[in-house]
Every structure is written in C-alpha cells, then in structure tokens.
Amino acid sequence: MRILLTGRNGQVGWELLKALAPLGELTALGRAELDLRDAVRLREAVRASNPDVIVNAAAYTAVDKAESAREAAFAVNAGAPGVLAEEAKRSGALLVHYSTDYVFDGAKPAPYVEEDEPNPINAYGASKLAGERAIAGSGCRYLILRTSWVYGPRGANFYLTMLRLARERAELRVVDDQVGAPTSSLAIARATAQLLRPGAHGLYHLSAAGKTSWCGFARAILSGAGLATPVLAIRTEDYPAPAKRPRNSRLDCSRLHADFGVALAPWEEGLAEVTLAAP
Ligand SMILES: NC(=O)c1ccc[n+]([C@@H]2O[C@H](COP(=O)([O-])OP(=O)(O)OC[C@H]3O[C@@H](n4cnc5c(N)ncnc54)[C@H](OP(=O)(O)O)[C@@H]3O)[C@@H](O)[C@H]2O)c1
C-alpha cells in the first residue's frame, strides 16, 4: 500500500509517521516541502506519489487566530481537502481526513452522533465543516474522523501548556463548564492504522472514552506530573477569547466500534500514556 501523509510535523501527523510506516510505502510531507494552499503543487505532489491512501493530517488549528484569519483557515481546512478529494476521486485513492467536535454548537445535552446537524459557532469550526463537505461532495472514497481536544507529547497543545504554566505560576484558573474528551495524538494515529487495514470509509466520530472539563483535565495533567499547583475552576465568561467554544464537545463513538471494533481507551489512560512519553 502506498500512503501519502500531509502534516507530518503536527501532533497527529508526527504519531502517524510511526503508526503508518509498517503498513506500506509512506511518503510524508510537512509545510516546508509543500504548502497546502498551493493547489497546483498539491496536485503535483499527489500525482507524483500515486498513493492508494492519502492521509491528511495538516490543518489550520489556531482556533482563536482563525477568527481574524478566516481566509487562511478556509484555504487550508476547506480548499486543500477539496483538492485532495478531487485527486482521490481521479485516482481511486482513499482519502483519510480529520475533523472536529467544533463543527457542532455544543447545545445538545448528550454526546453528538454522526447524524446530528453541524452548526459551527466559530470560524475554525466553519472551515472544518466546509472541508468535510468538499470531501463528501467530491464523490471520492473517504474516511473522515471527527476527533476532539487533541494533545500529545509534542506540539502546541493544552497538555504541554498546563505543564509549563504550572511551573511558572502560583495557581492556574481553568474553564470548568466546557465538557469533552481529551484525545491523545498517539491513540488517534494507532486507530487510523487499525482502520486502514479493512479500508474503512465514511464519517465517524473518534475520541477517547469518558468525559471531563478543561479544568478536570488540567488537574489530572498536573497530578500525573506530580505538580501541586492549585487549579481554580472558572466559567467560560471569565476567560474571554476571540472564538466561541461549544459547551458540549462530547462525541458518541459507538458507530466506529459497531462497524470496525475500534474504540479508544478512557481519556485517563491516554493521559497516562502521554505522561510517560512526554519529554
Ligand atoms: N488540535 C485539536 O485540539 C484538534 C481537535 C479536533 C480535531 N483536530 C483535527 O485533527 C487534525 C490534526 O490536528 P493536530 O492537532 O495534529 O494539528 P497541528 O498539531 O496543528 O498540526 C497541523 C499541521 O498542519 C500543518 N499546516 C498548517 N498549515 C499548513 C499549510 N498551509 N501547508 C502545509 N502544512 C500546513 C502545520 O504546520 P506548521 O506547524 O508549520 O504550522 C502542522 O504541522 C486536524 O485536522 C485538526 O483539525 C484537532
């Protein structure tokens, strides 16, 4: 199997390098080799590697910055996946793509299922939804995995930010009224490799089992690292940010389990694994 991976230096992309390598011949590109906003070069790169599977782990993920850089977010999160989908359709390749709980508004009082109507409340979510729709509308064979609250041992993420701040500050104040499932980049990459074997396709939710708030997650991170810095629970209103966030980010992942037997471990287990892997 020939695999083309984009976003090789991102949180998920980095773990995919390891998880996908045993599956076949892997070509992995980062931003330095290929800017996804360059549609001509993107098409050339796909055609040159002639993949059976394209795994798109590149994305514009700066949620707050996206509010004032809508065009850039849409170019990477909707334009580029659209081009990859056209190329996948042309060649018959499978396109694996990641999306987000932020396509939902968070008003549902229960975990979101795949059939729930998206209604993004920020520019990042809108750009990711546009990417999903470009792929689904292209007629290519695709696997879209919506995940949530991604963190891991490297990259820009909440986990590493909390560890840094806990060492710098006397106390932390963290939002306690947004609920979701922190999902490790390692677990996402492993599940992706598992799903490539049977050639799964369609739209699926993929996040760690269980739920917590950002505050609960922060306390667990610090506790796992042996840090005693107090973490105070605050409300979303007390932490103004350019982008609105959904209150409920929970994804129901039972369809993935029913169809392919793939389910991620509880978020606490993912955190324990990342804590061991972190530098
Ligand atoms: N992070 C989360 O909390 C979260 C939550 C739900 C879903 N997701 C989705 O999960 C997937 C993986 O996210 P992640 O957390 O691994 O993201 P990440 O760590 O931000 O990695 C994204 C990668 O994409 C690259 N990239 C951005 N713009 C590019 C461009 N124009 N050309 C080429 N490469 C470009 C980045 O390169 P640079 O480093 O050079 O910018 C980075 O290496 C994405 O689809 C994301 O939307 C993420």
The ligand as a Tripos MOL2 file, in Angstrom:
@<TRIPOS>MOLECULE
LIG
   48    52     1     0     0
SMALL
NO_CHARGES

@<TRIPOS>ATOM
      1 N1         -5.7700   20.1360   17.9610 N.am      1 LIG1
      2 C1         -7.0060   19.8280   18.3610 C.2       1 LIG1
      3 O1         -7.3860   20.0430   19.5190 O.2       1 LIG1
      4 C2         -7.9540   19.1850   17.4100 C.ar      1 LIG1
      5 C3         -9.2620   18.9000   17.8350 C.ar      1 LIG1
      6 C4        -10.1410   18.2800   16.9520 C.ar      1 LIG1
      7 C5         -9.7280   17.9650   15.6780 C.ar      1 LIG1
      8 N2         -8.4660   18.2810   15.2680 N.ar      1 LIG1
      9 C6         -8.0740   17.9620   13.9000 C.3       1 LIG1
     10 O2         -7.1090   16.9290   13.9450 O.3       1 LIG1
     11 C7         -6.1970   17.0600   12.8360 C.3       1 LIG1
     12 C8         -4.7670   17.0570   13.3410 C.3       1 LIG1
     13 O3         -4.6110   18.1840   14.2080 O.3       1 LIG1
     14 P1         -3.2900   18.4320   15.0390 P.3       1 LIG1
     15 O4         -3.7000   18.7540   16.4270 O.co2     1 LIG1
     16 O5         -2.2920   17.3590   14.7770 O.co2     1 LIG1
     17 O6         -2.8190   19.7990   14.3560 O.3       1 LIG1
     18 P2         -1.4060   20.5400   14.4560 P.3       1 LIG1
     19 O7         -0.5880   19.9390   15.5430 O.co2     1 LIG1
     20 O8         -1.7100   21.9880   14.4690 O.co2     1 LIG1
     21 O9         -0.7280   20.1250   13.0830 O.3       1 LIG1
     22 C9         -1.2220   20.6110   11.8650 C.3       1 LIG1
     23 C10        -0.0840   20.5820   10.8760 C.3       1 LIG1
     24 O10        -0.5740   21.1530    9.6570 O.3       1 LIG1
     25 C11         0.4590   21.9730    9.1380 C.3       1 LIG1
     26 N3         -0.0340   23.0340    8.2740 N.ar      1 LIG1
     27 C12        -0.7870   24.1060    8.6110 C.ar      1 LIG1
     28 N4         -0.9710   24.8960    7.5490 N.ar      1 LIG1
     29 C13        -0.3170   24.3110    6.5200 C.ar      1 LIG1
     30 C14        -0.1220   24.6520    5.1570 C.ar      1 LIG1
     31 N5         -0.6320   25.7680    4.6320 N.pl3     1 LIG1
     32 N6          0.6100   23.8250    4.3930 N.ar      1 LIG1
     33 C15         1.1580   22.7070    4.8990 C.ar      1 LIG1
     34 N7          1.0080   22.3210    6.1810 N.ar      1 LIG1
     35 C16         0.2770   23.1300    6.9720 C.ar      1 LIG1
     36 C17         1.1120   22.5720   10.3520 C.3       1 LIG1
     37 O11         2.3800   23.0410   10.0040 O.3       1 LIG1
     38 P3          3.0820   24.2010   10.8650 P.3       1 LIG1
     39 O12         3.4400   23.5190   12.1590 O.co2     1 LIG1
     40 O13         4.2260   24.6020   10.0380 O.co2     1 LIG1
     41 O14         2.0440   25.2620   11.0490 O.co2     1 LIG1
     42 C18         1.1340   21.4080   11.3140 C.3       1 LIG1
     43 O15         2.3080   20.6370   11.1750 O.3       1 LIG1
     44 C19        -6.6180   18.3500   12.1190 C.3       1 LIG1
     45 O16        -7.4550   18.0340   11.0410 O.3       1 LIG1
     46 C20        -7.4070   19.1130   13.1730 C.3       1 LIG1
     47 O17        -8.3420   19.9960   12.5990 O.3       1 LIG1
     48 C21        -7.5660   18.8540   16.1150 C.ar      1 LIG1
@<TRIPOS>BOND
     1     1     2 1
     2     2     3 2
     3     2     4 1
     4     4     5 ar
     5     4    48 ar
     6     5     6 ar
     7     6     7 ar
     8     7     8 ar
     9     8     9 1
    10     8    48 ar
    11     9    10 1
    12     9    46 1
    13    10    11 1
    14    11    12 1
    15    11    44 1
    16    12    13 1
    17    13    14 1
    18    14    15 2
    19    14    16 1
    20    14    17 1
    21    17    18 1
    22    18    19 2
    23    18    20 1
    24    18    21 1
    25    21    22 1
    26    22    23 1
    27    23    24 1
    28    23    42 1
    29    24    25 1
    30    25    26 1
    31    25    36 1
    32    26    27 ar
    33    26    35 ar
    34    27    28 ar
    35    28    29 ar
    36    29    30 ar
    37    29    35 ar
    38    30    31 1
    39    30    32 ar
    40    32    33 ar
    41    33    34 ar
    42    34    35 ar
    43    36    37 1
    44    36    42 1
    45    37    38 1
    46    38    39 2
    47    38    40 1
    48    38    41 1
    49    42    43 1
    50    44    45 1
    51    44    46 1
    52    46    47 1
@<TRIPOS>SUBSTRUCTURE
     1 LIG1         1 GROUP 0 **** ****
